[in-house]
Amino acid sequence: MPNAFISGVGFNPASNVVKNDDLRTKYGMETDHEWIVKRTGIEERRFADEGIGPADLAVAASQDAIAKAGIKVTDIDLILFATLSPEMAFPGSGVLLQRKLGLCDAGKFIPAMDIRNQCSGFLYGLATANAFVRSGGAKHVLVVGGEVHSAALDLSTRGRTVSSLFGDAAGAVVVSATDEDRGIRGTWLGADGRHAEVLCQRVWDMTKRPYVPLNADGNGVVVPEMLYAKMDGKLVFRHAVERMITVLMQACWEHKLTPNDIDLFCFHQANLRINEYIAGQMGLPPEKVVSNIQRFGNTTAATIPSLLFEAERDGKLKPGMKVACVAFGSGFTWGCALIDW
Ligand SMILES: CC(C)(COP(=O)(O)OP(=O)(O)OC[C@H]1O[C@@H](n2cnc3c(N)ncnc32)[C@H](O)[C@@H]1OP(=O)(O)O)[C@@H](O)C(=O)NCCC(=O)NCCS
């Protein structure tokens, strides 16, 4: 059975920098820089231009990852696209990315699968890619986390608790087969559907007839409570800390490791305070815990590939290092991957 390793990483944040003060001055949100920094660590995020979707952002990230893997785009056997902000209800962003990468024109009608596990989506994708590669079902899998949140954020004061947190970006990795003794050593995934509505964006209700209310002209009308994401932030915070610590401890335990044996921690970037709390509880040295939430906010499925990309670019992630990636998000869902880089 081959091992599966990450052969290339790419990252493409959206182009427009939106500073905390811009939320107030450009969008009219009653907020201030200090409030956001103190609660979350976020100083700025990126918003995509109108007309740009997650698959568009994913193109450059994917091409970079593919180039670093030393393969051609036509060598990709499978696309896994994790996003909570797909261009449309269906089909998903994966087929759009396939088309934008030129695979259809090249006659490469490979499978494209969408993953709907929000902030844990990238790790759910990585686990799936690992299984495909190790079982011989694919040699090179493109795993993407891509989001354009800005289109669906309530940027008025009403939506500030959620809207001040998120940004737009795409990250991508290629997971490839190798006979070398390296790569993804294990993945651990979990979910607790009891809390599905604690962090959710409904938009429609498929149990109702019609599934969105219609006005007198027969046009769909979506009220703000349905249109935008809702969150009980304090509950999310508590569960995130507990689940991320537990899944990381489980991974270490099963691989007979202590956190000291791990060289780099890539935690989902939801809130700097969550990650500082976890690092404090587990006694992790700050230099082993990378973060970029200060510059990009929470880019949901894109956070972990963005951290891997920057750590490698900055010389903090080198072959032979042991990496732990951990995420938590809506669902609730969570995951951990241990990788020998
Ligand atoms: C979102 C979060 C920063 C909010 O912090 P909090 O301390 O729980 O704050 P609250 O929601 O209780 O709000 C406190 C006050 O600040 C206000 N507030 C919320 N967002 C604000 C903003 N951007 N600017 C200024 N004030 C804001 C609230 O309206 C509230 O005002 P009130 O007391 O007059 O009603 C925090 O709960 C959090 O980060 N939770 C985790 C969220 C997360 O990780 N989500 C993604 C999961 S993948």
The ligand as an ORCA input file, in Angstrom:
! r2SCAN-3c Opt
* xyz 0 1
  C     -17.862     35.881     18.063
  C     -17.141     36.219     19.361
  C     -15.855     36.975     19.044
  C     -18.063     37.154     20.150
  O     -17.455     37.469     21.379
  P     -18.333     37.448     22.712
  O     -17.457     37.887     23.801
  O     -18.972     36.109     22.794
  O     -19.363     38.605     22.412
  P     -20.968     38.552     22.397
  O     -21.455     37.833     21.175
  O     -21.459     38.074     23.731
  O     -21.275     40.061     22.223
  C     -20.943     40.999     23.245
  C     -21.349     42.364     22.752
  O     -20.482     42.784     21.699
  C     -21.245     43.176     20.584
  N     -20.528     42.878     19.357
  C     -20.571     41.736     18.616
  N     -19.797     41.854     17.536
  C     -19.249     43.083     17.595
  C     -18.344     43.770     16.745
  N     -17.857     43.236     15.612
  N     -17.967     45.013     17.112
  C     -18.445     45.576     18.233
  N     -19.293     44.966     19.066
  C     -19.696     43.733     18.742
  C     -22.522     42.383     20.690
  O     -23.559     43.018     19.966
  C     -22.764     42.418     22.177
  O     -23.317     43.645     22.518
  P     -24.458     43.707     23.672
  O     -23.783     43.189     24.910
  O     -24.789     45.155     23.714
  O     -25.549     42.821     23.178
  C     -16.802     34.963     20.188
  O     -17.985     34.467     20.779
  C     -16.171     33.919     19.358
  O     -15.159     34.124     18.728
  N     -16.729     32.701     19.356
  C     -16.248     31.658     18.500
  C     -16.770     31.894     17.135
  C     -16.156     31.020     16.106
  O     -15.080     30.543     16.282
  N     -16.863     30.859     15.001
  C     -16.399     30.137     13.890
  C     -16.373     28.696     14.218
  S     -15.570     27.830     12.996
*
